[in-house]
Amino acid sequence: MGLWTLLEGFLLLANALAILNEDRFLAPRGWSFSEVSGNGRSKSLKGQLIGLIYATQYLRVPLIVLNAIIMVVKLVSG
């Protein structure tokens, strides 16, 4: 497993986190941002993971650009 494969794996993970919907998936399971920020538990592991999910959701446009670059590189290199 090379560095390129590892970077592709992180990109796929970021894509998976970016498409999670708060209303349909996160809130019913107790993973909404308002629960963690209101209670002051943002330093816990759960709070950190929720922060990561919301950070990837705000970075959707750069993810689209990175996905396009990866597709072009894959098409060119084979």
C-alpha positions as CSV (number, residue, x, y, z in Angstrom):
1,M,0.0,0.0,0.0
2,G,1.5,3.2,-1.1
3,L,1.1,6.8,-0.2
4,W,-1.2,7.4,-3.1
5,T,-3.6,4.7,-2.0
6,L,-3.6,6.1,1.5
7,L,-4.5,9.5,0.2
8,E,-7.3,8.1,-1.9
9,G,-8.6,6.3,1.2
10,F,-8.7,9.5,3.2
11,L,-10.5,11.3,0.4
12,L,-13.1,8.5,0.3
13,L,-13.5,8.9,4.1
14,A,-13.9,12.6,3.8
15,N,-16.5,12.1,1.0
16,A,-18.4,9.7,3.3
17,L,-18.5,12.2,6.2
18,A,-19.5,15.1,3.9
19,I,-22.7,13.5,2.7
20,L,-24.1,12.6,6.2
21,N,-27.4,14.4,6.7
22,E,-28.0,15.8,10.2
23,D,-31.8,15.6,10.1
24,R,-32.1,12.1,8.8
25,F,-29.0,10.4,10.2
26,L,-27.1,12.2,12.9
27,A,-29.8,13.8,15.1
28,P,-31.9,10.6,15.7
29,R,-28.7,8.9,17.0
30,G,-27.7,11.8,19.3
31,W,-24.9,13.1,17.1
32,S,-26.2,16.6,16.4
33,F,-23.9,19.6,16.8
34,S,-26.4,21.4,19.0
35,E,-26.2,18.6,21.6
36,V,-22.5,18.8,22.0
37,S,-22.0,22.5,21.8
38,G,-24.8,23.3,24.3
39,N,-23.5,20.9,27.0
40,G,-19.9,22.0,26.8
41,R,-18.7,18.5,25.9
42,S,-16.9,19.6,22.8
43,K,-13.6,18.2,24.2
44,S,-14.8,14.6,24.4
45,L,-14.2,12.1,21.7
46,K,-17.8,12.3,20.5
47,G,-17.6,16.1,20.4
48,Q,-14.4,15.9,18.4
49,L,-15.9,13.4,15.9
50,I,-19.0,15.6,15.5
51,G,-16.8,18.6,14.8
52,L,-14.9,16.6,12.2
53,I,-18.2,15.6,10.5
54,Y,-19.3,19.3,10.4
55,A,-15.9,20.5,9.1
56,T,-16.0,18.1,6.2
57,Q,-19.6,19.2,5.4
58,Y,-18.4,22.8,5.2
59,L,-15.5,21.8,2.8
60,R,-17.7,20.3,0.1
61,V,-16.5,22.5,-2.7
62,P,-12.8,21.7,-2.1
63,L,-13.7,18.0,-1.9
64,I,-15.4,18.3,-5.3
65,V,-12.2,19.8,-6.8
66,L,-10.0,17.1,-5.2
67,N,-12.3,14.4,-6.5
68,A,-12.1,15.9,-10.0
69,I,-8.3,16.0,-9.8
70,I,-8.1,12.4,-8.6
71,M,-10.4,11.3,-11.5
72,V,-8.2,13.1,-14.1
73,V,-5.0,11.6,-12.6
74,K,-6.6,8.1,-12.6
75,L,-7.7,8.6,-16.2
76,V,-4.3,9.8,-17.4
77,S,-2.2,7.3,-15.4
78,G,-4.4,4.3,-15.9
